Amino acid sequence: MNLTLIRKYPAHDCVIGELFVNDQFECYTLEDIERPVKIPKITAIPRGNYEVVITYSESFKRPLPLLLNVPNYSSVRIHPGNNAANTDGCILPGKGKTINSITHSQDAFADLFQKLDAASKVEKIFLEITG
């Protein structure tokens, strides 16, 4: 499965993007802003290609998508949330967007997770971040 995240709408504390699953629009995303020097928990991960696996998150007490081999980061996940305060460097999915938040994140995450979980049982999942 191939995921593509295109960072498109920067705000003062976040960037809203669009996530595609196998070239089909899936949902909006929210991440922290990109910075030339990483500040822990408030900086987006570098653009690039990452493998995604489903593992148990101790923080969330449930299985979540985990991005592997992110340079200078650990435990980068895709999980529900609505604004920059919820990211800690992770990727948040949403059904709708505003200038600096996303909406209906639980619903967007549930739909996305169902696809990712099913795919993870039969194929590798890769995420390309651009924009």
ABEGO torsion letter per residue (X at the ends): XBBBBBBABBBAABBBBBBBBGGBBABBBBBBBBBABBBBGABBBBBEBBBBBBBBBAAAGBBBBBBBGBBGBBGBBBBBEABAAAAGGBBBBBABBBAABBBGAAAAAAAAAAAAAAAAAABBBBBBBBX
